[in-house]
Amino acid sequence: MGLCKKWEEAIGTANSLDEGFETSQILRDETRPHLNETNWTKL
């Protein structure tokens, strides 16, 4: 699926924008199992 790219773009934007931080929190909550395999758990 191409959702991974959407997450990467959203997370990348979150790192660049303060407002994106909220988005990264929401995405992390919805994709917790997927992000568990990455370093995003450190966020």
C-alpha positions in Angstrom: 0.0 0.0 0.0 1.1 3.6 -0.5 -0.1 4.6 3.0 3.5 4.4 4.2 4.5 7.3 1.9 1.5 9.3 3.2 2.8 8.7 6.7 6.3 9.6 5.8 5.1 12.8 4.2 2.8 13.7 7.1 5.5 12.9 9.6 8.1 14.8 7.6 5.8 17.8 7.5 5.2 17.4 11.2 8.9 17.8 11.8 9.0 21.0 9.7 5.8 22.6 11.1 4.7 23.1 14.7 1.1 22.4 13.8 2.3 19.2 12.2 3.2 17.9 15.6 -0.5 17.3 16.3 -0.8 15.4 13.1 2.2 13.3 13.9 0.6 12.4 17.3 -2.6 11.4 15.6 -0.8 9.4 12.9 1.3 7.7 15.5 -1.7 6.7 17.4 -3.5 5.3 14.4 -0.3 3.6 13.0 1.2 2.6 16.4 1.7 -1.1 15.3 3.4 0.0 12.1 5.5 2.7 13.6 6.4 0.3 16.4 9.0 -1.1 13.9 10.5 2.4 13.4 12.2 5.0 15.6 9.1 7.1 15.7 8.3 5.6 19.1 11.0 8.0 20.4 8.7 10.9 19.4 
